[in-house]
Amino acid sequence: MSQNHNRLRKVLANNIKRFRNERSLSQEQLAEACGLHRTYVGSVERCERNVTLSTLEILAKALGLTVPQLLTDFGDHR
């Protein structure tokens, strides 16, 4: 996979984790709100999965965000 794809997956993973934690949601709670399995959310946060556009929309909506917000690099590279 190209460097650019890895970077974007990392940005997405960081943002999902960051915004989920800011909202005091567990992975399980976020997964439930999205209709996903908790292990799926965890694997996305660990950059182990590529998400579909549909899933990206679902995650953004559950976090009260837009898709572009989820894909924006805020420089938070933990």
Secondary structure in CASP SS format (residue, H / E / C, confidence):
PFRMAT SS
TARGET T0000
AUTHOR 0000-0000-0000
METHOD secondary structure of the structure
MODEL  1
M C 1.00
S C 1.00
Q H 1.00
N H 1.00
H H 1.00
N H 1.00
R H 1.00
L H 1.00
R H 1.00
K H 1.00
V H 1.00
L H 1.00
A H 1.00
N H 1.00
N H 1.00
I H 1.00
K H 1.00
R H 1.00
F H 1.00
R H 1.00
N H 1.00
E H 1.00
R C 1.00
S C 1.00
L C 1.00
S C 1.00
Q H 1.00
E H 1.00
Q H 1.00
L H 1.00
A H 1.00
E H 1.00
A H 1.00
C H 1.00
G C 1.00
L C 1.00
H C 1.00
R H 1.00
T H 1.00
Y H 1.00
V H 1.00
G H 1.00
S H 1.00
V H 1.00
E H 1.00
R C 1.00
C C 1.00
E C 1.00
R C 1.00
N C 1.00
V C 1.00
T C 1.00
L H 1.00
S H 1.00
T H 1.00
L H 1.00
E H 1.00
I H 1.00
L H 1.00
A H 1.00
K H 1.00
A H 1.00
L C 1.00
G C 1.00
L C 1.00
T C 1.00
V H 1.00
P H 1.00
Q H 1.00
L H 1.00
L C 1.00
T C 1.00
D C 1.00
F C 1.00
G C 1.00
D C 1.00
H C 1.00
R C 1.00
END
